[in-house]
Amino acid sequence: EHLSSYFQYSDPVRRLIYTTNPIESLHRQIRQFTKTKGAFTSVNSLYKLVYCAIKKMENKWTMPVRNWALTISQLHVFFPDRLKTELR
């Protein structure tokens, strides 16, 4: 039942849905920043460290998503009210 709803999407959208490598990479890199700290004085200090880690990792994120224009247009068809796109 759930698998059939997954196949209603086109191949580029399905590829975007099941790609977990970038997410796992993000978690691993954030863990590298936070594992050296014994404890955090507050939740806010943890948020600041994670923010700084993500800002540092952004420099490495240069590879674009394959077929992004096609994928974003198909996502807009499936989710017209939920997806906000800006024209540049």
N, CA, C and O atoms as a Tinker XYZ file with bonds, in Angstrom:
   352  protein
     1  N      0.822000   -1.191000    0.000000    73     2
     2  CA     0.000000    0.000000    0.000000    64     1     3
     3  C      0.875000    1.268000    0.000000    63     2     4     5
     4  O      0.638000    2.181000   -0.791000    81     3
     5  N      1.887000    1.324000    0.886000    73     3     6
     6  CA     2.759000    2.505000    0.954000    64     5     7
     7  C      3.711000    2.553000   -0.234000    63     6     8     9
     8  O      4.083000    3.630000   -0.699000    81     7
     9  N      4.098000    1.390000   -0.716000    73     7    10
    10  CA     5.008000    1.336000   -1.851000    64     9    11
    11  C      4.339000    1.847000   -3.113000    63    10    12    13
    12  O      4.986000    2.505000   -3.928000    81    11
    13  N      3.062000    1.559000   -3.291000    73    11    14
    14  CA     2.373000    2.038000   -4.482000    64    13    15
    15  C      2.253000    3.563000   -4.485000    63    14    16    17
    16  O      2.297000    4.179000   -5.549000    81    15
    17  N      2.105000    4.168000   -3.330000    73    15    18
    18  CA     2.074000    5.640000   -3.296000    64    17    19
    19  C      3.444000    6.223000   -3.605000    63    18    20    21
    20  O      3.544000    7.329000   -4.136000    81    19
    21  N      4.491000    5.492000   -3.278000    73    19    22
    22  CA     5.856000    5.929000   -3.599000    64    21    23
    23  C      6.072000    5.949000   -5.104000    63    22    24    25
    24  O      6.738000    6.845000   -5.623000    81    23
    25  N      5.513000    4.967000   -5.812000    73    23    26
    26  CA     5.716000    4.874000   -7.245000    64    25    27
    27  C      4.842000    5.831000   -8.052000    63    26    28    29
    28  O      4.948000    5.867000   -9.277000    81    27
    29  N      3.997000    6.593000   -7.403000    73    27    30
    30  CA     3.228000    7.592000   -8.145000    64    29    31
    31  C      4.116000    8.757000   -8.592000    63    30    32    33
    32  O      3.771000    9.495000   -9.515000    81    31
    33  N      5.256000    8.909000   -7.927000    73    31    34
    34  CA     6.184000    9.987000   -8.269000    64    33    35
    35  C      7.099000    9.559000   -9.409000    63    34    36    37
    36  O      7.325000    8.370000   -9.631000    81    35
    37  N      7.615000   10.541000  -10.119000    73    35    38
    38  CA     8.530000   10.259000  -11.220000    64    37    39
    39  C      9.911000    9.860000  -10.673000    63    38    40    41
    40  O     10.181000    9.979000   -9.478000    81    39
    41  N     10.757000    9.394000  -11.565000    73    39    42
    42  CA    12.081000    8.912000  -11.158000    64    41    43
    43  C     12.926000    9.994000  -10.477000    63    42    44    45
    44  O     13.532000    9.699000   -9.447000    81    43
    45  N     13.003000   11.229000  -10.990000    73    43    46
    46  CA    13.814000   12.236000  -10.291000    64    45    47
    47  C     13.309000   12.542000   -8.874000    63    46    48    49
    48  O     14.106000   12.770000   -7.964000    81    47
    49  N     12.005000   12.545000   -8.696000    73    47    50
    50  CA    11.448000   12.811000   -7.364000    64    49    51
    51  C     11.720000   11.625000   -6.442000    63    50    52    53
    52  O     12.058000   11.816000   -5.274000    81    51
    53  N     11.578000   10.416000   -6.949000    73    51    54
    54  CA    11.879000    9.235000   -6.125000    64    53    55
    55  C     13.341000    9.206000   -5.720000    63    54    56    57
    56  O     13.668000    8.833000   -4.593000    81    55
    57  N     14.221000    9.598000   -6.628000    73    55    58
    58  CA    15.651000    9.637000   -6.309000    64    57    59
    59  C     15.914000   10.632000   -5.177000    63    58    60    61
    60  O     16.726000   10.364000   -4.292000    81    59
    61  N     15.242000   11.759000   -5.204000    73    59    62
    62  CA    15.400000   12.756000   -4.150000    64    61    63
    63  C     14.855000   12.236000   -2.822000    63    62    64    65
    64  O     15.419000   12.534000   -1.769000    81    63
    65  N     13.784000   11.476000   -2.852000    73    63    66
    66  CA    13.177000   10.945000   -1.633000    64    65    67
    67  C     14.079000    9.920000   -0.976000    63    66    68    69
    68  O     14.281000    9.975000    0.237000    81    67
    69  N     14.628000    8.986000   -1.738000    73    67    70
    70  CA    15.367000    7.904000   -1.100000    64    69    71
    71  C     16.861000    8.138000   -0.991000    63    70    72    73
    72  O     17.589000    7.222000   -0.608000    81    71
    73  N     17.336000    9.307000   -1.307000    73    71    74
    74  CA    18.757000    9.603000   -1.144000    64    73    75
    75  C     19.010000    9.997000    0.299000    63    74    76    77
    76  O     18.622000   11.081000    0.735000    81    75
    77  N     19.662000    9.114000    1.035000    73    75    78
    78  CA    19.945000    9.388000    2.443000    64    77    79
    79  C     21.421000    9.675000    2.694000    63    78    80    81
    80  O     21.775000   10.096000    3.795000    81    79
    81  N     22.277000    9.465000    1.726000    73    79    82
    82  CA    23.703000    9.694000    1.937000    64    81    83
    83  C     24.024000   11.123000    2.372000    63    82    84    85
    84  O     24.815000   11.299000    3.299000    81    83
    85  N     23.449000   12.148000    1.750000    73    83    86
    86  CA    23.756000   13.507000    2.220000    64    85    87
    87  C     23.297000   13.753000    3.658000    63    86    88    89
    88  O     23.959000   14.465000    4.412000    81    87
    89  N     22.174000   13.166000    4.029000    73    87    90
    90  CA    21.672000   13.347000    5.394000    64    89    91
    91  C     22.594000   12.656000    6.387000    63    90    92    93
    92  O     22.927000   13.220000    7.430000    81    91
    93  N     23.007000   11.434000    6.061000    73    91    94
    94  CA    23.924000   10.718000    6.933000    64    93    95
    95  C     25.259000   11.433000    7.037000    63    94    96    97
    96  O     25.866000   11.455000    8.107000    81    95
    97  N     25.718000   12.009000    5.956000    73    95    98
    98  CA    26.973000   12.763000    5.972000    64    97    99
    99  C     26.859000   13.992000    6.867000    63    98   100   101
   100  O     27.780000   14.305000    7.621000    81    99
   101  N     25.733000   14.683000    6.783000    73    99   102
   102  CA    25.507000   15.845000    7.641000    64   101   103
   103  C     25.530000   15.438000    9.109000    63   102   104   105
   104  O     26.172000   16.100000    9.925000    81   103
   105  N     24.838000   14.360000    9.451000    73   103   106
   106  CA    24.820000   13.901000   10.841000    64   105   107
   107  C     26.206000   13.515000   11.320000    63   106   108   109
   108  O     26.578000   13.823000   12.453000    81   107
   109  N     26.973000   12.846000   10.476000    73   107   110
   110  CA    28.326000   12.430000   10.857000    64   109   111
   111  C     29.224000   13.645000   11.104000    63   110   112   113
   112  O     29.994000   13.661000   12.064000    81   111
   113  N     29.129000   14.645000   10.256000    73   111   114
   114  CA    29.972000   15.821000   10.412000    64   113   115
   115  C     29.567000   16.646000   11.635000    63   114   116   117
   116  O     30.426000   17.202000   12.321000    81   115
   117  N     28.272000   16.727000   11.908000    73   115   118
   118  CA    27.846000   17.433000   13.128000    64   117   119
   119  C     28.327000   16.672000   14.351000    63   118   120   121
   120  O     28.746000   17.277000   15.337000    81   119
   121  N     28.270000   15.362000   14.292000    73   119   122
   122  CA    28.748000   14.545000   15.417000    64   121   123
   123  C     30.241000   14.756000   15.663000    63   122   124   125
   124  O     30.682000   14.744000   16.812000    81   123
   125  N     31.016000   14.947000   14.608000    73   123   126
   126  CA    32.439000   15.218000   14.771000    64   125   127
   127  C     32.666000   16.513000   15.545000    63   126   128   129
   128  O     33.610000   16.609000   16.329000    81   127
   129  N     31.817000   17.499000   15.331000    73   127   130
   130  CA    31.953000   18.767000   16.052000    64   129   131
   131  C     31.515000   18.643000   17.512000    63   130   132   133
   132  O     32.119000   19.256000   18.392000    81   131
   133  N     30.477000   17.857000   17.773000    73   131   134
   134  CA    29.906000   17.830000   19.117000    64   133   135
   135  C     30.507000   16.757000   20.014000    63   134   136   137
   136  O     30.369000   16.844000   21.234000    81   135
   137  N     31.168000   15.750000   19.456000    73   135   138
   138  CA    31.646000   14.652000   20.300000    64   137   139
   139  C     32.809000   15.047000   21.204000    63   138   140   141
   140  O     33.030000   14.406000   22.231000    81   139
   141  N     33.547000   16.075000   20.847000    73   139   142
   142  CA    34.688000   16.479000   21.667000    64   141   143
   143  C     34.270000   17.281000   22.885000    63   142   144   145
   144  O     35.074000   17.492000   23.793000    81   143
   145  N     33.041000   17.723000   22.917000    73   143   146
   146  CA    32.542000   18.493000   24.064000    64   145   147
   147  C     31.955000   17.530000   25.085000    63   146   148   149
   148  O     31.164000   16.655000   24.731000    81   147
   149  N     32.331000   17.682000   26.329000    73   147   150
   150  CA    31.826000   16.800000   27.369000    64   149   151
   151  C     30.376000   17.070000   27.690000    63   150   152   153
   152  O     29.568000   16.147000   27.787000    81   151
   153  N     30.048000   18.338000   27.856000    73   151   154
   154  CA    28.676000   18.725000   28.178000    64   153   155
   155  C     28.459000   20.149000   27.691000    63   154   156   157
   156  O     29.404000   20.916000   27.506000    81   155
   157  N     27.212000   20.476000   27.493000    73   155   158
   158  CA    26.865000   21.818000   27.056000    64   157   159
   159  C     26.196000   22.548000   28.210000    63   158   160   161
   160  O     25.400000   21.964000   28.945000    81   159
   161  N     26.515000   23.809000   28.363000    73   159   162
   162  CA    25.955000   24.585000   29.464000    64   161   163
   163  C     24.466000   24.843000   29.284000    63   162   164   165
   164  O     23.727000   25.016000   30.253000    81   163
   165  N     24.038000   24.864000   28.016000    73   163   166
   166  CA    22.617000   25.072000   27.738000    64   165   167
   167  C     22.299000   24.516000   26.352000    63   166   168   169
   168  O     23.193000   24.192000   25.571000    81   167
   169  N     21.037000   24.419000   26.080000    73   167   170
   170  CA    20.608000   23.968000   24.750000    64   169   171
   171  C     21.023000   24.999000   23.710000    63   170   172   173
   172  O     21.366000   24.648000   22.581000    81   171
   173  N     20.990000   26.255000   24.087000    73   171   174
   174  CA    21.365000   27.324000   23.174000    64   173   175
   175  C     22.830000   27.193000   22.734000    63   174   176   177
   176  O     23.158000   27.478000   21.582000    81   175
   177  N     23.701000   26.769000   23.639000    73   175   178
   178  CA    25.107000   26.594000   23.263000    64   177   179
   179  C     25.263000   25.444000   22.267000    63   178   180   181
   180  O     26.100000   25.513000   21.367000    81   179
   181  N     24.473000   24.402000   22.423000    73   179   182
   182  CA    24.486000   23.302000   21.443000    64   181   183
   183  C     24.003000   23.799000   20.094000    63   182   184   185
   184  O     24.606000   23.482000   19.069000    81   183
   185  N     22.921000   24.576000   20.074000    73   183   186
   186  CA    22.411000   25.124000   18.821000    64   185   187
   187  C     23.462000   25.980000   18.124000    63   186   188   189
   188  O     23.610000   25.916000   16.903000    81   187
   189  N     24.183000   26.771000   18.889000    73   187   190
   190  CA    25.222000   27.623000   18.299000    64   189   191
   191  C     26.332000   26.792000   17.678000    63   190   192   193
   192  O     26.824000   27.114000   16.596000    81   191
   193  N     26.730000   25.714000   18.365000    73   191   194
   194  CA    27.785000   24.861000   17.837000    64   193   195
   195  C     27.326000   24.156000   16.562000    63   194   196   197
   196  O     28.089000   24.057000   15.601000    81   195
   197  N     26.100000   23.670000   16.547000    73   195   198
   198  CA    25.567000   23.009000   15.346000    64   197   199
   199  C     25.451000   24.012000   14.197000    63   198   200   201
   200  O     25.746000   23.678000   13.050000    81   199
   201  N     25.030000   25.222000   14.498000    73   199   202
   202  CA    24.945000   26.260000   13.468000    64   201   203
   203  C     26.321000   26.538000   12.873000    63   202   204   205
   204  O     26.466000   26.621000   11.653000    81   203
   205  N     27.321000   26.682000   13.720000    73   203   206
   206  CA    28.680000   26.939000   13.234000    64   205   207
   207  C     29.202000   25.762000   12.411000    63   206   208   209
   208  O     29.897000   25.958000   11.415000    81   207
   209  N     28.871000   24.554000   12.823000    73   207   210
   210  CA    29.290000   23.366000   12.077000    64   209   211
   211  C     28.664000   23.358000   10.695000    63   210   212   213
   212  O     29.342000   23.069000    9.709000    81   211
   213  N     27.393000   23.668000   10.613000    73   211   214
   214  CA    26.707000   23.679000    9.318000    64   213   215
   215  C     27.264000   24.785000    8.427000    63   214   216   217
   216  O     27.448000   24.574000    7.228000    81   215
   217  N     27.532000   25.945000    8.986000    73   215   218
   218  CA    28.117000   27.039000    8.192000    64   217   219
   219  C     29.478000   26.628000    7.638000    63   218   220   221
   220  O     29.819000   26.974000    6.507000    81   219
   221  N     30.255000   25.894000    8.429000    73   219   222
   222  CA    31.560000   25.436000    7.961000    64   221   223
   223  C     31.414000   24.375000    6.878000    63   222   224   225
   224  O     32.201000   24.347000    5.932000    81   223
   225  N     30.416000   23.501000    7.004000    73   223   226
   226  CA    30.203000   22.439000    6.024000    64   225   227
   227  C     29.641000   22.967000    4.711000    63   226   228   229
   228  O     29.816000   22.334000    3.670000    81   227
   229  N     28.978000   24.098000    4.739000    73   227   230
   230  CA    28.387000   24.658000    3.519000    64   229   231
   231  C     29.441000   24.897000    2.445000    63   230   232   233
   232  O     29.136000   24.834000    1.254000    81   231
   233  N     30.658000   25.166000    2.847000    73   231   234
   234  CA    31.717000   25.409000    1.867000    64   233   235
   235  C     32.011000   24.175000    1.029000    63   234   236   237
   236  O     32.486000   24.293000   -0.101000    81   235
   237  N     31.736000   22.996000    1.567000    73   235   238
   238  CA    31.991000   21.752000    0.847000    64   237   239
   239  C     30.818000   21.354000   -0.041000    63   238   240   241
   240  O     30.981000   20.505000   -0.917000    81   239
   241  N     29.659000   21.934000    0.157000    73   239   242
   242  CA    28.464000   21.549000   -0.586000    64   241   243
   243  C     28.404000   22.311000   -1.903000    63   242   244   245
   244  O     27.749000   23.349000   -2.000000    81   243
   245  N     29.079000   21.801000   -2.894000    73   243   246
   246  CA    29.120000   22.499000   -4.179000    64   245   247
   247  C     28.434000   21.724000   -5.288000    63   246   248   249
   248  O     28.149000   22.283000   -6.347000    81   247
   249  N     28.165000   20.443000   -5.063000    73   247   250
   250  CA    27.583000   19.618000   -6.108000    64   249   251
   251  C     26.070000   19.824000   -6.170000    63   250   252   253
   252  O     25.376000   19.614000   -5.175000    81   251
   253  N     25.557000   20.231000   -7.326000    73   251   254
   254  CA    24.113000   20.452000   -7.435000    64   253   255
   255  C     23.341000   19.132000   -7.511000    63   254   256   257
   256  O     23.904000   18.085000   -7.827000    81   255
   257  N     22.072000   19.204000   -7.222000    73   255   258
   258  CA    21.202000   18.037000   -7.341000    64   257   259
   259  C     20.977000   17.765000   -8.820000    63   258   260   261
   260  O     20.699000   18.680000   -9.595000    81   259
   261  N     21.099000   16.511000   -9.201000    73   259   262
   262  CA    20.944000   16.130000  -10.604000    64   261   263
   263  C     19.505000   16.394000  -11.051000    63   262   264   265
   264  O     18.558000   16.036000  -10.352000    81   263
   265  N     19.349000   17.018000  -12.214000    73   263   266
   266  CA    18.041000   17.331000  -12.811000    64   265   267
   267  C     17.162000   18.153000  -11.861000    63   266   268   269
   268  O     15.967000   17.887000  -11.740000    81   267
   269  N     17.741000   19.138000  -11.197000    73   267   270
   270  CA    16.998000   19.884000  -10.189000    64   269   271
   271  C     15.818000   20.641000  -10.781000    63   270   272   273
   272  O     14.753000   20.689000  -10.166000    81   271
   273  N     15.979000   21.231000  -11.953000    73   271   274
   274  CA    14.881000   21.996000  -12.552000    64   273   275
   275  C     13.676000   21.093000  -12.824000    63   274   276   277
   276  O     12.536000   21.469000  -12.552000    81   275
   277  N     13.938000   19.912000  -13.357000    73   275   278
   278  CA    12.864000   18.957000  -13.616000    64   277   279
   279  C     12.247000   18.478000  -12.303000    63   278   280   281
   280  O     11.025000   18.380000  -12.187000    81   279
   281  N     13.083000   18.184000  -11.327000    73   279   282
   282  CA    12.602000   17.674000  -10.043000    64   281   283
   283  C     11.746000   18.708000   -9.330000    63   282   284   285
   284  O     10.677000   18.369000   -8.822000    81   283
   285  N     12.182000   19.950000   -9.280000    73   283   286
   286  CA    11.435000   20.982000   -8.565000    64   285   287
   287  C     10.105000   21.264000   -9.267000    63   286   288   289
   288  O      9.105000   21.545000   -8.606000    81   287
   289  N     10.086000   21.192000  -10.593000    73   287   290
   290  CA     8.815000   21.418000  -11.296000    64   289   291
   291  C      7.835000   20.276000  -11.027000    63   290   292   293
   292  O      6.634000   20.516000  -10.896000    81   291
   293  N      8.327000   19.044000  -10.944000    73   291   294
   294  CA     7.447000   17.917000  -10.645000    64   293   295
   295  C      6.974000   17.956000   -9.197000    63   294   296   297
   296  O      5.828000   17.607000   -8.912000    81   295
   297  N      7.834000   18.373000   -8.290000    73   295   298
   298  CA     7.400000   18.539000   -6.898000    64   297   299
   299  C      6.314000   19.601000   -6.789000    63   298   300   301
   300  O      5.386000   19.476000   -5.990000    81   299
   301  N      6.440000   20.640000   -7.594000    73   299   302
   302  CA     5.436000   21.706000   -7.581000    64   301   303
   303  C      4.084000   21.186000   -8.076000    63   302   304   305
   304  O      3.041000   21.650000   -7.617000    81   303
   305  N      4.093000   20.234000   -9.002000    73   303   306
   306  CA     2.844000   19.636000   -9.482000    64   305   307
   307  C      2.191000   18.816000   -8.373000    63   306   308   309
   308  O      0.979000   18.888000   -8.174000    81   307
   309  N      3.006000   18.030000   -7.644000    73   307   310
   310  CA     2.467000   17.185000   -6.586000    64   309   311
   311  C      2.067000   17.974000   -5.344000    63   310   312   313
   312  O      1.095000   17.622000   -4.675000    81   311
   313  N      2.800000   19.032000   -5.032000    73   311   314
   314  CA     2.556000   19.810000   -3.809000    64   313   315
   315  C      2.473000   21.299000   -4.127000    63   314   316   317
   316  O      3.362000   22.055000   -3.734000    81   315
   317  N      1.436000   21.739000   -4.824000    73   315   318
   318  CA     1.381000   23.150000   -5.242000    64   317   319
   319  C      1.245000   24.128000   -4.077000    63   318   320   321
   320  O      1.749000   25.248000   -4.154000    81   319
   321  N      0.574000   23.724000   -3.005000    73   319   322
   322  CA     0.370000   24.641000   -1.883000    64   321   323
   323  C      1.511000   24.605000   -0.883000    63   322   324   325
   324  O      1.683000   25.547000   -0.109000    81   323
   325  N      2.286000   23.543000   -0.887000    73   323   326
   326  CA     3.321000   23.381000    0.126000    64   325   327
   327  C      4.693000   23.841000   -0.342000    63   326   328   329
   328  O      5.561000   24.118000    0.486000    81   327
   329  N      4.905000   23.927000   -1.628000    73   327   330
   330  CA     6.212000   24.254000   -2.165000    64   329   331
   331  C      6.221000   25.698000   -2.637000    63   330   332   333
   332  O      5.467000   26.073000   -3.534000    81   331
   333  N      7.058000   26.484000   -2.043000    73   331   334
   334  CA     7.196000   27.887000   -2.434000    64   333   335
   335  C      8.485000   28.047000   -3.206000    63   334   336   337
   336  O      9.568000   27.789000   -2.680000    81   335
   337  N      8.373000   28.471000   -4.448000    73   335   338
   338  CA     9.559000   28.689000   -5.284000    64   337   339
   339  C      9.676000   30.167000   -5.592000    63   338   340   341
   340  O      8.686000   30.886000   -5.727000    81   339
   341  N     10.911000   30.588000   -5.697000    73   339   342
   342  CA    11.187000   31.987000   -6.031000    64   341   343
   343  C     11.847000   32.042000   -7.389000    63   342   344   345
   344  O     12.744000   31.252000   -7.683000    81   343
   345  N     11.417000   32.952000   -8.199000    73   343   346
   346  CA    12.060000   33.169000   -9.496000    64   345   347
   347  C     13.175000   34.166000   -9.290000    63   346   348   349
   348  O     12.989000   35.207000   -8.659000    81   347
   349  N     14.314000   33.846000   -9.816000    73   347   350
   350  CA    15.471000   34.755000   -9.662000    64   349   351
   351  C     15.787000   35.439000  -10.932000    63   350   352
   352  O     16.724000   36.235000  -10.987000    81   351
